[in-house]
Amino acid sequence: MIYFYVSLMTYMCYCIIKYRESLYYLEKSKYDNKKYGQIISKNISKILINPELLFIILIIIAFNLDIKVLEISTIITYMILFIYKLKTNNKDLKITKQTTIRVIGILTIYLLLNIWFCIDYNHYHSAEIIFDNTPLYYIILYIVTYLSYFIVYIINMLLKPIDKLIK
């Protein structure tokens, strides 16, 4: 399991920049889901057809090759995506209370996923039959990051009542 998390270091760096961009557009829409939804629908091709589609190759690797190949491929792919996003992303996100709450919501999703991964991993490895779901963990994380704009949309919808409490 340690190799799983080591291989996700570049993935995490990429996620930070990707979610920062998503939060920038949410901030630009003044945290209004309707306006943010319009931004998403207006830029849907840019959001869905991008270099991150390389994760499809990673999913094919996950189904057909060894876990070590998948780990190394993940490191290389997300390193390339991170460098690309770092060079092309010029969005300046202002950290406000609302942004902080959304970041905590995103981190909660990732924390819950990782808790599930660890429980699942320990469950299978403590049994008589050793079965490794690690490729599934990678696939779930790839998809969650790819759909970051939609996840931010859902988180904003869920956390909107908390904004009223903070003000």
C-alpha positions as CSV (number, residue, x, y, z in Angstrom):
1,M,0.0,0.0,0.0
2,I,3.0,2.3,0.6
3,Y,3.9,2.1,-3.1
4,F,0.4,3.1,-4.0
5,Y,0.7,6.4,-2.0
6,V,4.3,7.0,-3.2
7,S,3.1,6.6,-6.8
8,L,0.4,9.2,-6.2
9,M,2.7,12.1,-5.3
10,T,2.6,13.6,-8.8
11,Y,-1.1,12.8,-8.9
12,M,-1.7,14.9,-5.8
13,C,0.3,17.8,-7.2
14,Y,-1.7,17.7,-10.3
15,C,-5.0,17.6,-8.3
16,I,-4.0,20.7,-6.4
17,I,-3.7,22.7,-9.6
18,K,-6.7,21.1,-11.2
19,Y,-9.0,21.8,-8.2
20,R,-7.5,25.3,-7.9
21,E,-8.6,26.0,-11.4
22,S,-12.1,24.6,-10.7
23,L,-12.4,26.8,-7.6
24,Y,-11.2,29.8,-9.5
25,Y,-14.2,29.5,-11.9
26,L,-16.5,28.9,-8.9
27,E,-15.2,32.0,-7.3
28,K,-15.5,33.9,-10.6
29,S,-19.2,32.9,-10.6
30,K,-19.5,34.3,-7.0
31,Y,-20.3,30.7,-5.7
32,D,-23.6,30.7,-7.5
33,N,-24.3,27.2,-8.8
34,K,-26.3,28.4,-11.7
35,K,-23.6,30.7,-13.0
36,Y,-20.9,28.0,-12.3
37,G,-23.1,25.5,-14.2
38,Q,-23.2,27.9,-17.2
39,I,-19.4,28.2,-17.1
40,I,-19.2,24.4,-17.2
41,S,-21.7,24.0,-20.0
42,K,-20.1,26.8,-22.0
43,N,-16.6,25.2,-21.7
44,I,-17.7,21.5,-21.6
45,S,-15.5,20.5,-24.6
46,K,-12.5,22.2,-23.0
47,I,-13.2,20.6,-19.7
48,L,-13.8,17.0,-21.0
49,I,-11.4,16.9,-24.0
50,N,-8.0,17.8,-22.6
51,P,-4.6,16.1,-22.1
52,E,-6.0,14.4,-18.9
53,L,-7.7,11.9,-21.2
54,L,-4.4,10.1,-20.9
55,F,-6.0,8.4,-17.9
56,I,-7.8,6.1,-20.3
57,I,-4.4,4.6,-21.2
58,L,-3.7,4.2,-17.5
59,I,-7.1,2.4,-17.1
60,I,-6.1,0.0,-19.9
61,I,-2.8,-0.5,-18.2
62,A,-4.6,-1.2,-14.9
63,F,-6.7,-4.0,-16.5
64,N,-3.9,-5.6,-18.5
65,L,-0.5,-5.1,-16.8
66,D,1.3,-5.5,-13.5
67,I,0.6,-3.1,-10.7
68,K,4.3,-1.9,-10.8
69,V,3.8,-0.8,-14.4
70,L,0.7,1.0,-13.4
71,E,2.4,2.8,-10.5
72,I,5.3,3.9,-12.8
73,S,2.9,4.9,-15.5
74,T,0.9,7.0,-13.0
75,I,4.0,8.8,-11.8
76,I,5.1,9.6,-15.4
77,T,1.6,10.6,-16.7
78,Y,0.7,12.8,-13.8
79,M,4.2,14.4,-13.8
80,I,3.7,15.4,-17.5
81,L,0.1,16.6,-16.8
82,F,1.3,18.6,-13.7
83,I,4.0,20.3,-15.7
84,Y,1.6,21.0,-18.5
85,K,-1.0,22.4,-16.2
86,L,1.6,24.4,-14.3
87,K,2.7,26.1,-17.5
88,T,-0.8,26.8,-18.9
89,N,-2.7,27.6,-15.7
90,N,-2.6,31.3,-15.0
91,K,-5.7,31.5,-12.8
92,D,-5.2,33.4,-9.5
93,L,-7.4,32.1,-6.8
94,K,-8.2,34.3,-3.8
95,I,-8.5,32.4,-0.6
96,T,-11.7,33.3,1.1
97,K,-13.8,31.7,3.8
98,Q,-16.0,30.2,1.1
99,T,-13.0,28.8,-0.8
100,T,-11.6,27.3,2.4
101,I,-14.9,25.6,3.1
102,R,-14.9,24.1,-0.4
103,V,-11.3,22.9,-0.1
104,I,-12.2,21.2,3.2
105,G,-15.1,19.5,1.3
106,I,-12.8,18.3,-1.4
107,L,-10.3,17.1,1.1
108,T,-13.1,15.2,3.0
109,I,-14.0,13.4,-0.2
110,Y,-10.3,12.3,-0.7
111,L,-10.0,11.4,3.0
112,L,-13.1,9.2,2.9
113,L,-11.9,7.5,-0.3
114,N,-8.5,6.8,1.3
115,I,-10.1,5.4,4.4
116,W,-12.2,3.2,2.2
117,F,-9.1,2.1,0.3
118,C,-7.2,1.3,3.5
119,I,-10.1,-0.7,5.0
120,D,-10.6,-2.6,1.8
121,Y,-6.9,-3.3,1.4
122,N,-6.6,-4.5,5.0
123,H,-9.8,-6.6,4.7
124,Y,-8.5,-8.5,1.6
125,H,-5.0,-8.9,2.9
126,S,-6.0,-10.2,6.3
127,A,-8.2,-12.9,4.7
128,E,-7.0,-16.3,3.5
129,I,-7.4,-15.2,-0.1
130,I,-5.1,-12.4,-1.2
131,F,-6.8,-10.2,-3.7
132,D,-5.5,-6.8,-4.6
133,N,-7.9,-4.0,-5.5
134,T,-5.2,-1.4,-6.0
135,P,-5.9,-1.0,-9.8
136,L,-9.5,-0.2,-8.8
137,Y,-8.2,2.5,-6.4
138,Y,-6.2,4.1,-9.2
139,I,-9.2,4.1,-11.5
140,I,-11.5,5.7,-9.0
141,L,-8.9,8.4,-8.3
142,Y,-8.4,9.1,-12.0
143,I,-12.1,9.5,-12.6
144,V,-12.6,11.7,-9.5
145,T,-9.9,14.1,-10.7
146,Y,-11.2,14.1,-14.3
147,L,-14.6,15.1,-13.0
148,S,-13.2,17.8,-10.7
149,Y,-15.5,20.6,-12.1
150,F,-18.6,18.5,-11.4
151,I,-17.3,17.5,-8.0
152,V,-16.8,21.2,-7.1
153,Y,-20.3,21.9,-8.4
154,I,-21.8,19.2,-6.1
155,I,-19.6,20.4,-3.1
156,N,-20.7,23.9,-3.7
157,M,-24.3,22.8,-3.7
158,L,-23.9,20.9,-0.5
159,L,-21.9,23.5,1.3
160,K,-24.0,26.5,0.3
161,P,-26.0,26.4,3.6
162,I,-22.8,26.6,5.6
163,D,-22.0,29.9,3.9
164,K,-25.1,31.5,5.4
165,L,-24.0,30.3,8.9
166,I,-20.5,31.8,8.5
167,K,-21.7,35.3,7.3
